[in-house]
Amino acid sequence: MALTQAITFNGLSVPNAYIRVDRIFGGKREGWNSVVSVYASQEAAEIYAPLEQLNQSAPYNDGEMSPYKKIYAALKAEKFKEATDC
């Protein structure tokens, strides 16, 4: 699971940035937190370091969807509103 969206990075247009959750940690006491990496493309994610990394959090709720789905939903709601699933 990942997202793709056009972004601008250091003044350069990146038409198909690849946004991937690399790590999730947390749980019911503190909620979910994650490390999210943004790459120039899906192919670049296999070879190069990310353009940037950021944290994304999401609350823990009993019986709700997996933490990955919650983190991706939070990314689409907050930081990458025009992103599509890929």
N, C-alpha and C positions, 0 to 999 in steps of 0.2 A: 504494500500500500504506500502511495506517495501522492504528491500534488504537483501540478505544473502551472506556471503563471508567468506572464511577461513582467519583468522587473527592471529597475535601473540600478546599477551597481557602480559606484564611483564615476558617475557620469556616462557610463556605457549602457546601452540597451541590451538586455538579455531576453530574447523572445520566448524561450521555453525553459525557464529556470526550473530545476528539479528540487523539490522540497521534501525532505525525508526525516522522519523521527528516528534518530539513532539510538536513543536510550530513554527508558522510562523508569522512574523510581518513585517511591512513596507508597501509599496505601490508605486504609480507612481512617487512620488517625490524622494524617497531614494532607490528604488529597494526593493527586497525581502531579508530578513534575516531569519535565523531559528536556532532552538536548535535541534540538532540531538543526539540521544542516541544510544549507542552500547551495546548490551546485549550478554550474552554467548549463548543464544538460544531464540527461540520464546516463549517457556514455561517460561524461566527465566524472560522475560519482564513483565509477569503478576504478578510475586512474588517479585523479587529482584530489587535492585537499579542497574542502568547501570554500566558497566565496565568503561565507559568514556562518556563524553559529549563534543560535539564540535559545532561550528557555521559553517553554510554554507550560502553563499549569492548567489543571482542570479539577473540579471538585470530585470527591469520591461519593457515590450514592449507592447504597445497597441495592443489588438486583439490577443495576443499569448495565449498559453496554460495556464492552471491553475498554481498558484504558487507552489503547491505540485509537479506537474510534472516537473516544471522547477528546483526545488530544488533537486529532485531525479536525474534528468539528470545531474545536476552539480556535485552531489556526485559521480555518475558513471564516469564522465569525469575527476575528479580531485583526489579524495581520495580513492575511492573504484572501481578501474578500472575493476576488475574481478567479481564484484558483479552481482547477478542475481535477478530479481524481484521475490517476493514471496507474 
